[in-house]
């Protein structure tokens, strides 16, 4: 059994990138956790856990020929920690701003839909009675 240092270095680099991607996913789900309440927070946590576990599984199957060693897990943890303590402070405000813009857009859409509903109610006040079965 020969040891290929280049392949191991590539696997460690990919594990580090996997950790960085996991940190980015955590930051993408963080605004949902903050604004959504307990059910949405639990769903975001479950989604994060499933996607992270699936990513590690795919990494083990693809990059490291079905073997997941302690070094690869440590490298992905190091990548996650590097992201959270280094890049998250710069990326999270941008993500928060994007979510604010999306929230304002959805609120405007909701108001527009309410106006259309009110207009339709005024135009067709008796339309509901057409669809009710009378006794």
VOPA-449729 format. One record per residue (C-alpha): x, y, z; residue in three letters; residue number from 1; chain. Coordinates in Angstrom, 2 decimals. Example, Ala and Ser with C-alpha at 12.3 -4.5 7.8 and 13.67 -1.06 7.14 Angstrom:
<nodes>
px = 12.30	py = -4.50	pz = 7.80	resn = ALA	resi = 1	chain = A
px = 13.67	py = -1.06	pz = 7.14	resn = SER	resi = 2	chain = A
</nodes>
This chain:
<nodes>
px = 0.00	py = 0.00	pz = 0.00	resn = UNK	resi = 1	chain = A
px = 1.58	py = 3.22	pz = -1.11	resn = UNK	resi = 2	chain = A
px = 0.91	py = 6.64	pz = 0.30	resn = UNK	resi = 3	chain = A
px = 0.22	py = 9.35	pz = -2.26	resn = UNK	resi = 4	chain = A
px = 1.00	py = 12.65	pz = -0.64	resn = UNK	resi = 5	chain = A
px = -0.46	py = 14.72	pz = -3.47	resn = UNK	resi = 6	chain = A
px = -3.84	py = 13.00	pz = -3.22	resn = UNK	resi = 7	chain = A
px = -3.87	py = 13.40	pz = 0.55	resn = UNK	resi = 8	chain = A
px = -3.01	py = 17.08	pz = 0.25	resn = UNK	resi = 9	chain = A
px = -5.80	py = 17.54	pz = -2.29	resn = UNK	resi = 10	chain = A
px = -8.24	py = 15.71	pz = 0.01	resn = UNK	resi = 11	chain = A
px = -7.26	py = 17.97	pz = 2.91	resn = UNK	resi = 12	chain = A
px = -7.65	py = 21.09	pz = 0.76	resn = UNK	resi = 13	chain = A
px = -11.09	py = 19.92	pz = -0.38	resn = UNK	resi = 14	chain = A
px = -12.05	py = 19.20	pz = 3.23	resn = UNK	resi = 15	chain = A
px = -10.99	py = 22.74	pz = 4.15	resn = UNK	resi = 16	chain = A
px = -13.18	py = 24.09	pz = 1.32	resn = UNK	resi = 17	chain = A
px = -16.02	py = 21.89	pz = 2.54	resn = UNK	resi = 18	chain = A
px = -15.70	py = 23.52	pz = 5.96	resn = UNK	resi = 19	chain = A
px = -15.74	py = 26.99	pz = 4.39	resn = UNK	resi = 20	chain = A
px = -18.86	py = 26.07	pz = 2.42	resn = UNK	resi = 21	chain = A
px = -20.50	py = 24.73	pz = 5.57	resn = UNK	resi = 22	chain = A
px = -19.82	py = 28.05	pz = 7.29	resn = UNK	resi = 23	chain = A
px = -21.35	py = 29.93	pz = 4.36	resn = UNK	resi = 24	chain = A
px = -24.43	py = 27.70	pz = 4.53	resn = UNK	resi = 25	chain = A
px = -24.71	py = 28.45	pz = 8.25	resn = UNK	resi = 26	chain = A
px = -24.59	py = 32.18	pz = 7.53	resn = UNK	resi = 27	chain = A
px = -27.21	py = 31.81	pz = 4.78	resn = UNK	resi = 28	chain = A
px = -29.58	py = 30.11	pz = 7.20	resn = UNK	resi = 29	chain = A
px = -28.84	py = 32.44	pz = 10.13	resn = UNK	resi = 30	chain = A
px = -31.30	py = 35.23	pz = 9.10	resn = UNK	resi = 31	chain = A
px = -34.08	py = 32.65	pz = 8.80	resn = UNK	resi = 32	chain = A
px = -33.30	py = 31.41	pz = 12.29	resn = UNK	resi = 33	chain = A
px = -33.37	py = 34.93	pz = 13.71	resn = UNK	resi = 34	chain = A
px = -36.60	py = 36.10	pz = 12.10	resn = UNK	resi = 35	chain = A
px = -38.62	py = 32.94	pz = 11.73	resn = UNK	resi = 36	chain = A
px = -39.59	py = 31.81	pz = 15.20	resn = UNK	resi = 37	chain = A
px = -39.20	py = 28.36	pz = 16.69	resn = UNK	resi = 38	chain = A
px = -40.65	py = 26.21	pz = 13.87	resn = UNK	resi = 39	chain = A
px = -38.61	py = 27.88	pz = 11.13	resn = UNK	resi = 40	chain = A
px = -35.52	py = 27.87	pz = 13.34	resn = UNK	resi = 41	chain = A
px = -35.88	py = 24.13	pz = 13.93	resn = UNK	resi = 42	chain = A
px = -36.41	py = 23.54	pz = 10.21	resn = UNK	resi = 43	chain = A
px = -33.30	py = 25.61	pz = 9.37	resn = UNK	resi = 44	chain = A
px = -31.26	py = 23.65	pz = 11.93	resn = UNK	resi = 45	chain = A
px = -32.47	py = 20.35	pz = 10.50	resn = UNK	resi = 46	chain = A
px = -31.69	py = 21.53	pz = 6.96	resn = UNK	resi = 47	chain = A
px = -28.20	py = 22.61	pz = 8.03	resn = UNK	resi = 48	chain = A
px = -27.53	py = 19.25	pz = 9.71	resn = UNK	resi = 49	chain = A
px = -28.80	py = 17.26	pz = 6.72	resn = UNK	resi = 50	chain = A
px = -26.91	py = 19.27	pz = 4.10	resn = UNK	resi = 51	chain = A
px = -23.71	py = 19.18	pz = 6.18	resn = UNK	resi = 52	chain = A
px = -23.93	py = 15.43	pz = 6.73	resn = UNK	resi = 53	chain = A
px = -24.71	py = 14.86	pz = 3.05	resn = UNK	resi = 54	chain = A
px = -21.75	py = 17.06	pz = 2.06	resn = UNK	resi = 55	chain = A
px = -19.37	py = 15.12	pz = 4.29	resn = UNK	resi = 56	chain = A
px = -20.75	py = 11.85	pz = 2.95	resn = UNK	resi = 57	chain = A
px = -20.29	py = 12.96	pz = -0.66	resn = UNK	resi = 58	chain = A
px = -16.81	py = 14.21	pz = 0.15	resn = UNK	resi = 59	chain = A
px = -15.89	py = 10.85	pz = 1.67	resn = UNK	resi = 60	chain = A
px = -17.23	py = 8.96	pz = -1.34	resn = UNK	resi = 61	chain = A
px = -15.75	py = 11.20	pz = -4.06	resn = UNK	resi = 62	chain = A
px = -12.58	py = 12.85	pz = -2.88	resn = UNK	resi = 63	chain = A
px = -11.21	py = 10.21	pz = -0.54	resn = UNK	resi = 64	chain = A
px = -12.33	py = 6.96	pz = -2.17	resn = UNK	resi = 65	chain = A
px = -14.91	py = 6.09	pz = 0.45	resn = UNK	resi = 66	chain = A
px = -12.62	py = 6.69	pz = 3.40	resn = UNK	resi = 67	chain = A
px = -13.15	py = 9.50	pz = 5.84	resn = UNK	resi = 68	chain = A
px = -10.27	py = 9.93	pz = 8.23	resn = UNK	resi = 69	chain = A
px = -9.80	py = 12.06	pz = 11.29	resn = UNK	resi = 70	chain = A
px = -7.59	py = 14.48	pz = 9.37	resn = UNK	resi = 71	chain = A
px = -10.28	py = 15.21	pz = 6.84	resn = UNK	resi = 72	chain = A
px = -12.85	py = 15.86	pz = 9.56	resn = UNK	resi = 73	chain = A
px = -10.35	py = 18.08	pz = 11.37	resn = UNK	resi = 74	chain = A
px = -9.64	py = 20.00	pz = 8.16	resn = UNK	resi = 75	chain = A
px = -13.35	py = 20.57	pz = 7.52	resn = UNK	resi = 76	chain = A
px = -13.80	py = 21.73	pz = 11.11	resn = UNK	resi = 77	chain = A
px = -10.81	py = 24.05	pz = 10.67	resn = UNK	resi = 78	chain = A
px = -12.37	py = 25.44	pz = 7.48	resn = UNK	resi = 79	chain = A
px = -15.66	py = 26.02	pz = 9.29	resn = UNK	resi = 80	chain = A
px = -13.90	py = 27.78	pz = 12.17	resn = UNK	resi = 81	chain = A
px = -11.80	py = 29.89	pz = 9.81	resn = UNK	resi = 82	chain = A
px = -14.94	py = 31.01	pz = 8.05	resn = UNK	resi = 83	chain = A
px = -16.88	py = 31.73	pz = 11.24	resn = UNK	resi = 84	chain = A
px = -14.06	py = 33.70	pz = 12.88	resn = UNK	resi = 85	chain = A
px = -12.59	py = 35.30	pz = 9.77	resn = UNK	resi = 86	chain = A
px = -15.01	py = 35.75	pz = 6.91	resn = UNK	resi = 87	chain = A
px = -18.40	py = 35.65	pz = 8.61	resn = UNK	resi = 88	chain = A
px = -18.08	py = 39.19	pz = 9.89	resn = UNK	resi = 89	chain = A
px = -17.80	py = 40.46	pz = 6.32	resn = UNK	resi = 90	chain = A
px = -20.29	py = 38.12	pz = 4.63	resn = UNK	resi = 91	chain = A
px = -23.12	py = 38.12	pz = 7.18	resn = UNK	resi = 92	chain = A
px = -24.01	py = 41.84	pz = 6.85	resn = UNK	resi = 93	chain = A
px = -24.31	py = 41.40	pz = 3.08	resn = UNK	resi = 94	chain = A
px = -26.57	py = 38.38	pz = 3.54	resn = UNK	resi = 95	chain = A
px = -28.65	py = 40.28	pz = 6.11	resn = UNK	resi = 96	chain = A
px = -29.07	py = 43.18	pz = 3.67	resn = UNK	resi = 97	chain = A
px = -30.15	py = 40.81	pz = 0.90	resn = UNK	resi = 98	chain = A
px = -32.74	py = 39.24	pz = 3.21	resn = UNK	resi = 99	chain = A
px = -34.01	py = 42.72	pz = 4.16	resn = UNK	resi = 100	chain = A
px = -34.46	py = 43.61	pz = 0.49	resn = UNK	resi = 101	chain = A
px = -36.25	py = 40.32	pz = -0.19	resn = UNK	resi = 102	chain = A
px = -38.48	py = 40.89	pz = 2.86	resn = UNK	resi = 103	chain = A
px = -39.42	py = 44.40	pz = 1.69	resn = UNK	resi = 104	chain = A
px = -40.18	py = 43.07	pz = -1.77	resn = UNK	resi = 105	chain = A
px = -42.39	py = 40.29	pz = -0.38	resn = UNK	resi = 106	chain = A
px = -44.18	py = 42.77	pz = 1.90	resn = UNK	resi = 107	chain = A
px = -44.85	py = 45.02	pz = -1.11	resn = UNK	resi = 108	chain = A
px = -46.15	py = 42.02	pz = -3.05	resn = UNK	resi = 109	chain = A
px = -48.43	py = 41.11	pz = -0.16	resn = UNK	resi = 110	chain = A
px = -49.84	py = 44.64	pz = -0.07	resn = UNK	resi = 111	chain = A
px = -50.38	py = 44.59	pz = -3.83	resn = UNK	resi = 112	chain = A
px = -52.20	py = 41.25	pz = -3.61	resn = UNK	resi = 113	chain = A
px = -54.45	py = 42.64	pz = -0.84	resn = UNK	resi = 114	chain = A
px = -55.33	py = 45.62	pz = -3.02	resn = UNK	resi = 115	chain = A
px = -56.18	py = 43.33	pz = -5.93	resn = UNK	resi = 116	chain = A
px = -58.32	py = 41.18	pz = -3.62	resn = UNK	resi = 117	chain = A
px = -60.23	py = 44.21	pz = -2.35	resn = UNK	resi = 118	chain = A
px = -60.77	py = 45.42	pz = -5.91	resn = UNK	resi = 119	chain = A
px = -62.11	py = 42.03	pz = -6.96	resn = UNK	resi = 120	chain = A
px = -64.42	py = 41.94	pz = -3.95	resn = UNK	resi = 121	chain = A
px = -65.83	py = 45.31	pz = -4.98	resn = UNK	resi = 122	chain = A
px = -66.20	py = 44.33	pz = -8.63	resn = UNK	resi = 123	chain = A
px = -67.73	py = 40.92	pz = -7.98	resn = UNK	resi = 124	chain = A
px = -69.57	py = 41.08	pz = -4.66	resn = UNK	resi = 125	chain = A
px = -71.94	py = 38.20	pz = -5.40	resn = UNK	resi = 126	chain = A
px = -69.50	py = 35.82	pz = -7.07	resn = UNK	resi = 127	chain = A
px = -69.26	py = 33.61	pz = -3.98	resn = UNK	resi = 128	chain = A
px = -72.92	py = 32.82	pz = -4.14	resn = UNK	resi = 129	chain = A
px = -72.51	py = 31.32	pz = -7.59	resn = UNK	resi = 130	chain = A
px = -70.33	py = 28.55	pz = -6.18	resn = UNK	resi = 131	chain = A
px = -72.36	py = 27.72	pz = -3.07	resn = UNK	resi = 132	chain = A
px = -74.83	py = 24.89	pz = -3.14	resn = UNK	resi = 133	chain = A
px = -78.15	py = 26.18	pz = -1.90	resn = UNK	resi = 134	chain = A
px = -80.52	py = 24.05	pz = 0.11	resn = UNK	resi = 135	chain = A
</nodes>
